[in-house]
Amino acid sequence: MKAAIYTLGCKVNQYESRVIGEALEANGYTLVDDKQPADVYIVNSCTVTAAADQKTRQHVRKLKREHPDSVVVLTGCMTQAFPDDADVLPQADIVLGNKNNAKLPELLEEYFRYGRRILAVEPHQTGDAFAPCRVRAFDERTRAIVKIQDGCNRFCSYCVIPYSRGRVRSKPLDALQSEIEAIAANGYKEVVLVGINLSSYGQDIGRTFPDAVACACGVSGIERVRLGSLEPDHLTDAVIDRLAKLPKLCPQFHISLQSGCDKTLRAMNRHYTTQDFRRLCAALRTRFPGCTLTTDMMVGFCGETEEDFEQSCRFAQEIGFEKIHVFPYSVRSGTKAASMPGHLPRKVKEQRAARLIALSDTMRQAFFASCAGKEERVLLESTRKDGDSFGYTANYTPVLVRTDAPQGSLIDVRITGAASDAVLAEVIE
């Protein structure tokens, strides 16, 4: 039988889709692209924003409309956070939460046997252990994503993720080492460590975040270890000192800012100030010369005034992020912010998002221009139609270069200029 997986959302979801895929393959399924005919279609949902929920619903309905005789499975964060909403989506034949993904092969067997719709969303409980999971490879990828942490204890006022992911849970170090060793044996040179609140790793098992990073860096064959999104208040001087001693760690840090206005940060229930964030960025640039700092920023949060927004933009310019992921605030039912006063019209949020994106684009181009003349090592990921190879430096600068080296190679280049979406480079012979 053939199965296809459609994934929305973050790298954690990408990893979990691969876990689902390998479990299905182990049970005799053949994985195909989600645009091809299949017996089973799986939608792995995201629920960070209302737009993500809408995409999930639209895709489930589209799949059932176009493939009425196929089984449509809905899983992921949307079903876990809002099981009642998923229940009333009749186009989904099987609905399960991300806590139950490991049960999918047996649930499919049950569905094919009895033909009855299955709802299997089990709520997270305090004290849940990290669910065993591992991958061996990622199709058409030169880096492997490895989930080392799940859950969040933060309860930021706008965020539904603690409800969809439960409390902080961490992968044991022996399991992490074994998984990365298998990935290295399959030829991968780079791994990306990800989690829902990645830098909280170890809180539940008596370990620390640097313990996990050091474990990954210690695996023979892995030449680069990259980090997913990080929370700023977890990155203490002691953590930075330990990370700086790991030469395989890529000098790229995606640190979630959300707002450059202290008033807005307090309303969001974020656990730091702009001064804290400023000191952190300075410390990282001191300990990791040439590192890049990227971030997430939200606009249009409850009560955000025009001055608050402009203050946030000025702070972003001051820090000099190499890239900003911008998104407008989205109301999530069940969160504290949903009942806060001062919700802004969608048009205002969209206008502010467009302005911050324009600022981010300007900063991005300035960063590309500043790279001219630098010599870097690039991991090649793909070849474009025009024959140029595409890859990333250790600090995650995108590079276009003309070379005959195969995908997955690490090559040395000299940056010569910039395009709209990458720097241009030539091979150093």
N, C-alpha and C positions, 0 to 999 in steps of 0.2 A: 504494500500500500504506500501511497505517496502523501507526504505532509509538507505544508508550507507554513512559515512563521513570519508574521508581520509585527515589527517591534516599534513602539513609540517610546520616547523619553531618553533617559540618561544611559551612561555606560554600564551601570548596574543592571538595567533592563537588558542591554545588549548581552551582557555576560549570562544572565539567567535564561535568555532565549537560547543561547548556545548550550547551556546545561540541559534544557528541555530537548533540544535537537539531538544531543548525544544520547539521551535516555530513549528517545524514539528510535534512533538508529539501532541501539542495542536490542530493541524489541522488534526488529525486522522492518521498520519503516525506511523509505527512501526520502531524503529531504530534497525539495525542489524550491525554486524561486516562487515568491508569493504571487507572482503574476502568471504562473503556469497552472494547468489543471492539477488538482490534488483531491485526495479523498478526505483529507482533514486540513482545515485552515485554523491556525492559532493566532489570536490577536493578543499580544502582550501589552497591556495598557499602561498609560501614565496618567497621573491625576494632579500634577503640580498646578495646572491652570484649568479654567473652565474650557478653554480652547482645546486642550488635550483631551478632555472628556468628550467634547463634541466630535473630534476626529475619530476617537474610538467608536462611538456610536455609529457614525457615518460609515466607517469601514466594515463594521460587523454587518450592518444592513446591506451594504453593497455586496459583500461576499455571499450572503444568503440569497440575494436577488440573482446574482450571476451564476451561483453554483448551488441550486436548491437541493441537490441530492448529496452534497458533501456535508460533513460534520463541521460546524463552526464552534470553536472553543474560545472563550473569553477568560483571560486571566490578568494578573498584574495588580498595580496599585489602585486602579479605579474600583475594581471589584472588592478589594480588601477594605478600602476606606468607605465605600458606598455600596454595600451589598444589595440594598433594596433597589437602588437605581439599576444595577446589573440584572436583578431578578426580573424587572419589567422590560427587559430587552429580549423579546421572545425569539429573535433571530439567532441567539446564541444557544446552541444545543447543550453545551456543557459550560457551566460557570464555576470557576474555582479561584481562590485567592492565591497570592504569591506564596503564602505559607504552605500551600498544598500542591505546588507544581510537581513535586516528585511522584505524586500519585496519578499523574495524567495517563501514563500507559494503561494502568489498570482501570481507570475511569473510562477510557476509550473502549477497552474490552467489554466493560459492562454496558456501555451505550450500544455497541454493535450487537450485543446479545439480546438486550431487551427493548431497545429503541425508545427508551423513556428519557426525557430531559433530566439532566443532573445538575443540582446546585450543591457545591461543596466549598463553601467559604468558612473557614475556621478562624475565629478571632485570635489575635496575638494575646499572649498572657505574660505578665511580669514574671521574669525568671526563665523564659524560653531560652534554650541553648541555640547557638549558631547552627543552622541546618546544614548537614554535610552536603557539599557540592564541589565539583571540580570539572575542569575542561582539559582537553588534550590539545586542541587546535582551533583556529578560527579560519573559516573559508576566506580565501582571497585577502588575507591580512598579513602584514609583515610584523605586527606587534600583537601581543596577546593581552587581553583584559583579564584581570584576576580580582574577584571580589574577596576582600579580606574582612569586611565589617558590614553589619546591617543594623538598622534601627537608629532612633534618635531620641535623646532625653530632653531636647531643647524647648520645644513648644513655643517657637516664635509665633507671634500673635496672628500671622497671616497664613501659617503653614499647616497643611493637613497630613504631611508625611508621617509624623509620629503615630497617627491613627492607622495609616496604611502599612507601616513597617514595624511598629512595636518599639520596644526599648533596645538599647545598645547591646549588640552581640558580636563576638569576635571569633574569627577562625583560629583554631589552635596552630601554633607555630609548626608543629610536625606535619600537619596536614598542608599548610601553606608551602613548606619546603618541598614536600612530595609532589604537589601539583606543579610548582614551577620547574622542578627537575624534569617532569614529563614534558612540559612545554618546551624546555630547552632541548630535550632530546629530539623534538620534532622540528628543530631548526630555527626557532624563534630567537632573535637577539635582544628583543626589547619586551618588557612587560609593563603594564600600567596597573597600578594598585588602586582599586576603587572601593567605595563604600557609601552608604547613605550619609553618614557623618564620619568620614574617613579618619580624621585625626583624633577621634575618640576611641580608636582601636585600643583594646586591652583593658579597658575600665572594668570589665566583667570577669576577666581571667587573670588578673594580677600581672598584666604585661603593659608595655607602653607602645605608642605608635612607632618610635624609632626601632624597637625590637623587630617589628614586622618588616620595616624597610631594610634593616640590616640583614635579616633572613633572606629576603629576595636578592639583595646585592651579593650575598655569599654563594649563590648557585653558579656553578661552572657553566660557561656557555652563554649566560646572560650578560650582555655588555651594557645595557641601559635599563634603568628602573625609573619609571615616570610615575608621578602622583596625580590622582584625581583631585576634585575640589576639596578645599581645606577650610576649616573654621579658624578665624584669626586668633581667638582667645586661647586656643589649644597650642599655638606655636610659641611656647615660652623660650627664653634664652637657652635653657638647658636642652630643649628639644632641638633647637637650631644648631647648637654646638655639636650634638651627636650626629645630626644629618650631614653637617659640613664635613665630617670625617669619612663619608662614604663616596668614594670617587665615581662609582657607577650611577649615582643619583643624578638625574637630569636637572639642570638648574632652571626649572620652569615651575612656577607656583601659581596655581589658580586659587585665589583667596576671595571668598564671598564677602563683598563689602555691603551690598544691598542699598545703602544710602550714604552720602557724604555729609549728611546733616544730623547732628547729635539729637535734635528734637525728634526726628523721624526714627532714628535708631532706637530711642527709648520706647516710642510707641510700638515699634516692631518687636520689642522684647529681645533685642540683640544684646549680647553681653560684652560690649566694648564701646569705646568712644572713637571719634576720628583721631584724637591724639594717640590712642593706643595703636590704631591702624597705621598711622604715620610712622611711629617708632618701629613697628614690625617690618614695614617695607624697607626702612633704612637699614635695619639689622640684616635682612635677607640680602640686600644689595652689597652690604659690606662683607658678609661671609661667603656669598656666591657671586663673585664678580662676573658681570655679563649675563646675569640671570634675567629672565623675563617675568613680569608680573601681570597676570590677567585676572579678570574679576567678573562677577555678576552684579548688576545694578537694577533695582526696581524703581519705576517712576509711578507717580499718581497714587501713592499710598494714602490711606485715610488721613485727611487733615493737612496734606502736603500743600503748602502755599507756593506761589510763584517764587518767592524769595528762598524758601526751603529747597526748591528744585534747582535754582541757580547756584545756591551754595553747594549742593551736591555736585553739580557740573564743575564748579571751580575746584573742588577737592579732587575730582578725578583728573583734572588737568595738572594739579599740583603733584599728585603721585606719579603721573606720566605712565599710565597703564599701556602695555603693548597691545591689548585688545580688551574690549568690554562686551559682555553679553547683556543686552538690554531687553527688559520685558516690562510691560505695564502690569500694575497690581490687578490680580484677579480674585474676586470674592470666592472663598471656599467655605461652604456651610459647615458648621461645627467648630470653627475657629473663633478666637476672641475678636479678631478684626471684623468678622462678619457683622457684629452688632455694634461696632464703633461708630461714632458720628463722623461726619465730614467726608463721606464717599464722593468721589469726583466723577463727573460725566465721562463717558467713554471717549468722547472727542478730545477732551483735555488730556487724558492719559495717552492717547495715540499721538497727539501733537508733541507732548513731552518726550515720548519714546523716539519719535523721528528726530527731534533736536539732539538728543543724547547719542543716537546712532550716528548722526552726521559728525558730531564731535569725536566719537570713537573712530570713525573712518579717517578723519584728519590726523588723529594721533597715530593710527596704524600706518598711514603712509609716511609720516615723519619717522617712525621707527624703521620702516623698510629703507628709507633713504640713509639713515644713520649706519646701516650695516655695510655699505659699500666699502670694499677693500678688505673686509674681514675674511679670515680663513677658517672654515668650519668643516666638521665631519657630518655627512648627511646619510641617513638611512633611506634608501630608495623604496618607494611604495607602489608606484604605478608609472605607466607610460601613456602620455596623452596622444591624441590623434595626430598632432603635428610632429610627433617623434621625440619631444622633450620628455625627460624623466622628471617625476615629481617626488619629493621627499621632505623630511624634516631634519633640522639640526637638533642638537641635544636640548637647546632652549626653546624648541618647538617653533622655530622660524620656518615657514614654508618656502621651499626652494624649487626652482625650475632650472634644469641643467641638461645639456646635450651629452649623452654618454651611452656606450654600449654595455655598460655593467648591468647585470640582471637585477630584477626586483628582489629586495631583501639584502642587497649589498650595502656595505658602509664604505663611502668614498670621501675623499678630501676635495674640497672645492674652495674657490675664491669668489666672493660675491662681487658682482660687477655693476649691478643696477637693480631696478625694481619694476615690477608690473603691478597691476591693480590688486592682485590677490596673492602675490608671492614675490620673493627676491629672485633675481637672475644670477646665475653663477657659471663658472667655467671649471672644468676638472683641473686639479693640480697634478701634473704628471710626476 
